[in-house]
Amino acid sequence: MIRPTHILNLACDDRPGIVAAVSAALAGIGANIVESAQFWDQQTNRFFMRVALDARGAESAAIREATAPAAQRFGIDIRLTDTARKPKIIVMVSKFDHALLHLLYQIRVGWLDAEVAAIVSNHEDSRAEAESAGIPYHCWKVTPATKAEQEARLTALVEETGAGLVVLARYMQVLSDDFSSRLFGRIINIHHSFLPSFKGAKPYHQAHDRGVKLIGATAHYVTPDLDEGPIIEQETERVTHAMSAEDFVAVGRDIESRVLARAVKLHLESRVMLSGNKTIVFA
């Protein structure tokens, strides 16, 4: 399969001729479309499109120039991604490291195409793993008195490393409304799908005590509304009365790791587009 050199994400009000105009513009510079997906949201009359292309030597500037007339004519918001540039991410973790370790493994084997620019934690537990992988590790303790300072350091780290995505891999501190708003669409969180039914400590034990039959996990973009941001990926698995609370925890860890990794992959491949409080996912 031909690896695309660029990815175009387009969003605008729907009207006839959009696909034809964009396709003609790309053909005009000799680019070849290798993958295309589109969606019309009838509720909002918004049109979404993802185009992966082999630019055949054309640079990003040439692609922007070629598609500019169509963008102006149809009012298209265009995001262009050069796939030759490996995306950088910052991973944040607390004590539970299963999701972090799964991300690092999927990057090592090449399933996730990304560079972890740094790991940030409020505990020292994952420092050895970071050092083993050659990744800078920052342990910043968080208290009500230091929260603003910690987020200022995190903002500086994002800018310094050029990270395009912050991944909360079971990071158990709530980010401020200001930080969440400034990086909207660039922070992904993973949580158990029991929220809001089983809040607080030991949600899997609470679920076990209530005899639930399905457990799962949800990966979503972070917003000031805690755990209510646009959903990217979800998964559930059946459990039974014969399983212990520890079995529930084990199943939950496994699901959380997989769901978070898939959500990160979808984001890094520009397959996720935001539409208000929901996402359009071109899987």
N, C-alpha and C positions, 0 to 999 in steps of 0.2 A: 504494500500500500504506500502511495506517495505521501510523505510527511509534508503537511502544509507549512508554508513559510510565514504566513500571516493569517490572522483571524479577524474578521469584521463582525461587530455586533451593532445592529441597527434597530432603532425604535422610533416610531412616529405615529401620527394619526393615520388610520387606514384609508387608502384610496387607490384606484386603479393605476397601474404603471410603475409601481415602486420597484418590483423585482426586475422588470425589463430595463429600467433606467440604470440600476446598479449593475446588472449583468453586462449591459452594453458598455458601461464605463470601464469595467474590469477587462472585458475583451479588447477594448481599445488600446490598452497598454500591454496586451499579450498575456495577461494573467489567466490561469486556468482554475476554475472552481472544482475542488475535489470533494467537498461536502457542503450541503446546504440544508437548513431546517428553518421553518417559519411557523408563526402562530398569530392568529387574529383573535384578540380578546374582545368578544362581542359586547361585554358589559361596559367597557371603556372606549371601544372602537380604536384601540391601540394595536399596532402591527409590530411584531418582533421578528427579527431574523438573525441567524448566525450563519456566516459564510466562511468556510476554511478554504484557503486558496494557495496555489503554487504561483508565486508572483513572477516566476521565470526571469529572475534577475532584477526586477523592478524594486526600487527602494521604497521605504515607508512614505517618504515625502511624495513620491510619484503616485502612490495609491491614494493618498489624501487629496492630492491635486485633481486626480482623475474623478474621484467620487464627490468632490465639492459641489459641482453643478446640480447633481441629483439631490444632495443633502439640502441645498438651498431651495430647490424647487418643491420638495416634499416636506421640508421641515424635519429632516431626519437627524436624530442624535446618533452620532457614529463614534464607536470606540474601536481603535485599531491596535491589535497586539502582534508584535514581532516574536514569533515562536523561537527564534534563535537565541533570545535572551532568557536565560534560566531564571524563573521567578524566585524571589527570596521571601522567606517567611520567618516570623518569630513565633515560637511555641511557648505558651505559658502553662505551667503545671503546678500543682500543690503536692500532696503526699502520694496520691494514687497515680501511678505512672504507666498503667497499661495502655492508655490511648497514645501517650507520647512514644512508648517503645514500638507500637505498631506503626506509627508514622515514620519513625526512623528506619524501621525495617523496610517498609514499602519504598522509601527513598533510596535505600542502599541497593535494593534489587532492581530499581529502575521503573517500577510501576507508577510511582509518583515522580514527576520531573520537577524537582524543586531543590533549593539550597536553604538549609536552616541557618539563618544568619545569627541567631542567638536563641538560647532558652532562658526564660525568666521564671523565677519561682519565689514564693514566700517561705520556702523551706530549703534545706540543704540536701534533701534525700536523693535528688536526681543528678547531683554534681558529678559523681563518678561516671554515670552513663554519658553525660555531655562531654566530659574530658576524654573518655574512650573514643568518642566519635569525632573529637577535634572541634567541638562546637563551643563557643564562648558561653559561659554560664553566669547569670546574674541572680544573686539571692538578695531580694529586697523585702525586708519584713514590712508588713502592712498593719498599721494601727490607725484609728481615727485621726490621730495627730500627724501621721506620716503619709496618709493616702494621697493628698495633693502633690506632695513631693515625689512619691513613687510614680504617679502618672505623668508628671513632668519629665522624669527620667525615661519613662517608657516612650513618651512622645519623641524625645531627643534620640532614643535608640532607633525608633522607626525611621526617622529622617536620616540618621547617620548611616544606617545599613541599606537604605533604599528598599526596605521590606514593603511588599505590596499587600501582605495579608498577615493578620495576627490570629493565631489559632489557640483557643482556650481548650486545652486537652485535660479536662478535669481541674481547671484552675478555680479554686473555691472562694475567690474574693469577687465581690460585686464591683464592676467598673462604674465610674461616675457617669451621670447623664451627659455631662459636657464631653467627656472622652468618647463615649459611645456614639454621640451625635456627630462628632468631628470625623470619626472613622467609619461611619455607617457604610455598610456594604463591603467592609474590609476586615471585619472581625467575625469569626465563626466560633460558635460554642456547641458543646455536646452536653446533653442532659438526659436523664432517664425520663421516659414518656409518662410517668405517673403524675407529673406536675399537671395541675395544681392539687391533685387528689392526695398525694403523699409527700408533703413538704417536710423540711427539717431533716433531722439525723436519721440515718439508716432507713432510707425509703424502701429498699428491697425487703428488709425485715418487716416493715409495715405492710407491704404488699403480701408477704407470706402469711402474716397474721390474719389478713382479710380474705385469704383464699383466692387471689386473682388467678386467672387462667392464661392471660397473655401479659408478657412484659416486653419492653422495647426501649428504644432510644431515638432521640430527635436531634438533628444538627440544624442549626439556624443562624441567621445573621443576628448580631447583638444590637439591641436598641435600648433606649432608656427604660422601656417597659420590660421588666425582668422576665426572661425566658419566653417572651411573646413575639420575638422578631420573626421575619419571613423565613419559612421553613424550606430547607434545601433537600434534606434526605431523612428518611425514617425507616425503621425496621422493627418487626415484632417477632416473638417466638413463643410457642405454647409451653406452659409449665403445668405441673400437676401437684395434687395434694401429697404425693409420695416424695416430693423433693423437699429438701431442707432449706432454711433461709440462706445458708451458705451456698447451696446449689443455685438459688436465685441470684445471688451476688456474682457467682462465676459466669452464669449465662449473661447477666447484665454487663459485666466487663467485656465479654466477647462482642456483644452487639454494639456497645458504645464505641469500641475500637474500630470496628468495620464501618459503621455509619459515619463516624467522623472522617475516616480516611477517604471514603467515597465522596463526601461533601467537599473536602479539600480538593480532590482531583477534579470534580466538576467545576469548581471555581477557577482553579488554575488553568483549565482548558477553555475558559470563557464560555462555558455551557449554561451559566446561570445569569438570568436577567431579571432585574427587579421591576415589579409592577405594583406599586403601592405597598400593601401589607403582605403580598404574596410573591412568589417567584415563578418565572417561566424557566423550566429546566429542559434543555435540549440534550437528553442523555444519548 
